[in-house]
Amino acid sequence: MKTERDEQFHSFVLGHRAQLVRTATLLTAGDGHLAEDLVQSTLTKLYVAWPSFRKAGNPEGYLRRTLVNALTDERRRWWRRHERTVAELPDRPFVAAGTLGASGADDQSDRLRAALRELPPKMRAALVFRYFYDLDVADTADALGCTEGTVKSQTARALERLRGVLGETEIPLTGVTR
């Protein structure tokens, strides 16, 4: 038997899950499996704290913060530190450096995801919230649980790293200026 709380939560999930998955995919630099895990963890935490969430003055900020906390928790897991990741899966065909895939846009997206993957999670989250979701510095700081100065410095350092990897003109972030 479903309670009113269950019905509210179910409606919320139906309306927000796709956006959560998109955000989590950006935060994980394109790792769809980890993104799904993060969304599941976030929704589980949200269900447990549903009364607090309903009373929150900024529910979107609460949701973003919970998602970032889930990513941080995931990165702290002991087995994550011992797992060795590789850039390419062994069963993928080899593509020589400098060649384009099916389209130049796909190659650029892949390069951006690879460059984002090299950034620390908080730095990546600052970029995602600032430039992909166009949040201001204060909302980004709230989502990350840090000061506005930290958001500014993390964003500047992240953009500098991306410029070093991708080149000055190849960063496809809308609204980004030097």
C-alpha positions in Angstrom: 0.0 0.0 0.0 1.5 3.3 -1.1 1.5 6.2 1.3 1.1 9.9 0.3 4.9 10.2 0.7 5.5 7.3 -1.7 3.2 8.9 -4.3 5.0 12.3 -3.9 8.4 10.7 -4.2 7.3 8.6 -7.2 6.0 11.7 -9.0 9.2 13.6 -8.2 11.4 10.7 -9.6 9.3 10.6 -12.8 9.8 14.3 -13.3 13.4 14.7 -12.4 15.3 11.4 -13.0 16.3 12.2 -16.6 17.8 15.5 -15.6 19.6 13.9 -12.7 21.1 11.3 -15.0 22.3 14.0 -17.4 23.9 16.0 -14.6 25.5 12.8 -13.1 26.8 11.9 -16.6 28.5 15.3 -16.9 29.9 15.0 -13.3 31.4 11.6 -14.1 32.8 12.8 -17.4 30.6 10.5 -19.5 30.7 7.4 -17.3 27.1 6.3 -17.8 27.3 3.4 -15.4 28.7 5.4 -12.5 26.2 8.2 -13.3 23.3 5.7 -12.9 24.8 4.5 -9.6 25.1 8.1 -8.4 21.5 8.8 -9.3 20.3 5.7 -7.5 22.4 6.7 -4.4 21.0 10.2 -4.6 17.4 9.1 -4.9 17.9 6.6 -2.0 19.2 9.4 0.2 16.5 11.7 -0.9 13.8 9.2 -0.1 15.2 8.8 3.4 15.3 12.6 3.9 12.1 13.3 2.0 10.5 15.4 4.8 13.6 17.6 5.0 13.7 17.9 1.2 10.1 19.0 1.0 10.8 21.7 3.6 14.0 22.9 1.9 13.9 26.5 0.7 16.0 25.6 -2.4 15.0 22.0 -3.4 17.1 22.2 -6.6 20.2 23.2 -4.6 19.4 20.4 -2.1 19.3 17.9 -5.0 22.5 19.1 -6.6 24.3 19.0 -3.2 23.1 15.5 -2.6 24.3 14.4 -6.0 27.8 16.0 -5.5 28.0 14.4 -2.1 27.2 11.0 -3.6 30.0 11.5 -6.2 32.4 12.5 -3.4 31.4 9.4 -1.3 31.9 7.2 -4.4 35.4 8.5 -5.0 36.3 7.9 -1.4 35.4 4.2 -1.4 38.5 2.0 -0.7 38.0 -0.3 -3.7 37.9 2.7 -6.0 41.5 3.6 -5.0 42.7 0.1 -5.9 40.9 -0.2 -9.2 43.0 0.5 -12.2 41.3 2.3 -15.0 42.3 2.3 -18.6 41.5 4.9 -21.3 40.3 2.3 -23.9 38.5 -0.9 -23.4 40.4 -3.9 -25.0 37.5 -4.9 -27.2 37.3 -1.5 -28.9 38.8 -1.0 -32.3 42.0 1.1 -32.3 41.6 4.6 -33.8 44.9 6.3 -34.6 45.5 9.7 -32.9 44.4 12.7 -35.0 41.8 10.8 -37.0 38.1 11.7 -36.7 35.4 9.2 -35.8 32.1 9.3 -37.5 32.0 13.0 -37.2 34.2 15.8 -35.9 31.6 16.8 -33.3 31.7 13.2 -31.8 35.5 13.4 -31.7 35.4 16.8 -30.0 32.9 15.5 -27.4 35.0 12.5 -26.7 38.1 14.7 -26.3 36.2 17.0 -23.9 35.0 14.0 -21.8 38.5 12.6 -21.7 39.9 16.0 -20.6 37.1 16.3 -18.0 37.9 12.8 -16.7 41.4 14.0 -15.8 40.0 16.8 -13.5 39.4 16.1 -9.8 35.7 15.6 -9.1 35.1 19.0 -7.3 36.9 20.9 -10.1 34.8 19.0 -12.7 31.6 19.7 -10.7 32.4 23.4 -10.6 32.7 23.5 -14.4 29.5 21.4 -14.9 27.4 23.6 -12.7 28.9 26.9 -13.9 28.9 26.4 -17.6 26.7 23.5 -18.6 23.9 24.4 -16.2 24.7 28.1 -16.1 24.5 28.5 -12.3 26.0 31.6 -10.8 28.9 31.4 -8.4 26.8 31.5 -5.3 24.5 28.6 -6.4 27.5 26.6 -7.4 29.2 27.2 -4.1 26.0 26.1 -2.3 25.9 22.9 -4.4 29.5 22.1 -3.7 29.5 23.2 0.0 32.3 25.6 -0.4 33.0 29.3 -0.6 32.4 31.5 -3.7 36.2 32.1 -3.9 36.8 28.4 -4.1 34.4 28.1 -6.9 36.1 30.9 -8.8 39.6 29.4 -8.3 38.5 25.8 -9.1 36.8 27.0 -12.2 39.8 29.1 -13.4 42.2 26.2 -12.7 39.9 23.7 -14.5 39.6 25.9 -17.6 43.4 26.4 -17.6 43.9 22.6 -17.5 41.3 22.1 -20.3 43.0 24.7 -22.4 46.3 22.9 -21.9 44.9 19.6 -23.1 42.4 20.8 -25.7 43.9 24.0 -26.9 42.7 27.5 -26.6 39.9 27.4 -29.2 38.6 23.9 -28.6 36.8 24.2 -25.3 33.1 23.9 -26.3 31.7 25.4 -23.1 29.1 28.0 -23.9 29.5 31.4 -22.2 33.1 30.8 -21.3 35.4 33.8 -21.7 39.0 34.1 -20.9 
